[in-house]
Amino acid sequence: MDIQALQRARQRLVSARTAIVNQVRGLLRQRGLVFGSGWMRFARFLRELLTRQEIQFNLVYRTMYATLAFNMKQSTTWIEAIDEELAAFAKSNSACRTLMSVPGVGMIAATALFSAVANVSDFRSGRIHAAFWSVIPRQR
């Protein structure tokens, strides 16, 4: 299982889903319809929009919004499938389990850290490792 490839695919899917939300947000804003930020609010708003009868869109707009909603739903399904694979890997890997025991480090961060730094002994000290992640201002 290539963790880096899974994470890259997840990032591309999240970016694609965000692009869909922003595209629809712009199209609806031109029609005077505004909704809150976030893809979950978008999904709820779009479901309501497509089912409401008082908002009159022609067939072309309704079809376009339905297609975009389907694309967003498909991206979300794929993201969830990748998250399940990453979660299974994180649970089976002792280094990821140790990283997830740190407060604020979840499955995504733990698997990203594990895939970026396969061998922690490559770093002479924790300070150099922190500099690698830009946690400290600068390594001199």
N, C-alpha and C positions, 0 to 999 in steps of 0.2 A: 504494500500500500504506500503510495507516494503522497505523503502528507503535504508537501509543498505544492504539488499539483492540485490537490483538493482545495487548499487554501486560496490558490490563485483563481481556480474556477469559482469558488464561493465569492471572492471579491468581485470578479467580473459580473456574476449574477446580481449581487447587491447593487453594483453600479448601474446595471441595466434596469433593475427595478426602480432605482432612484430616478433614472432618466425618464422612464415612463411616467412616474408620478409628476415630475416637473413639466413634462410635455403636456399632460392633461391639465395640470394646474394653470399653465399659460393659456391653453385653449379655452378653458372655462372662465378664466379671469376676463378674457375678451368679451364674453357673454354676460359678465356681471355676477358670476357665481364664484364665491370665495369659500375655501375650507381651510381648516387648520393644517399645520405641517405634520409630516409623518405618514408613512405608507399605510398604517392601520386606519387612521382617520380618512385617508384617501379611499381605501377599500370600502369603508362603511358609507362614505359620502357617495361614491360611485354606484354602489348597490341601490341606495335610496334614489339617486338621480335616474337610474335606468328604470326603476319601477314606478316613480311618481308620474302622474299623468298631467299635473298642472304645468310642468315645464315642457314646453313644446319644442322639441328638436325634430328636424326632419329625419328621414330614414338613414341618410348618409351619416349624419352625426351620431345617431344612436348606434349604428353598426360600428363606426370608428371607436366610440367609447367602449362598446362591448368587446371589441377585438383587443383594445389596450388593456381592459380589465382581465381578459383571458390571459394575455401575455404576462401580466403582473402576477396572476395566480399561478401560472406555470413556473415562473421564476421563483416564487415563494416555495412551491413544492420541491423544486430542485435544491434550493438552499436548505430546506428542512432535511432532505435526504443526505446532503453533504454533512450537515450538523450531526446527524445520527452516526455517520461513519467516523467523524472526528471524535465524537463522544465515546464511541466504542474503543477507538485507539487510545484516547486519553485514560480511560478506565483500565485498559490492559497494560499500559506503560507505567513503570514505577516512577520514572523521572517526571512524567506529566502529573501523576497523582501527587507527588511531593510538591510540585509547583502549584497545583490547585489548592493545596492546603494553606497557601499564603493568602491572607485576606485581599480581595480585589482582583485576584488572578483566577479567571474562569477557564473554561475549556478552550476557547478560541486563543486566548493569550498563551496558555500553557503549550498547546500544540504548535503555535507559531514560534515560541521560544525554543522548544525542542527541535523543530526542524531547522531553525536558523543556526543554532549552536548545538551541533550533534555531540561534541566532546568538550565539556566544560574545562577539562584539564589543559586545553589549548591556551587558556588565559593564565598568566602568572599570578594574578591576584584578583580579588573581587572588585577592586577599584578599576582595573583595566577592563573587566567585564562590564562594569557600570558605564564606562566611557564608550564601550562598543554600542550600548543601547542609548547613549546620550542622556543618561540619568544625571551625570554630573556636568558642570559647565564646560570643562575642557580638559583633556589629558595632555600634560606637557612632559 
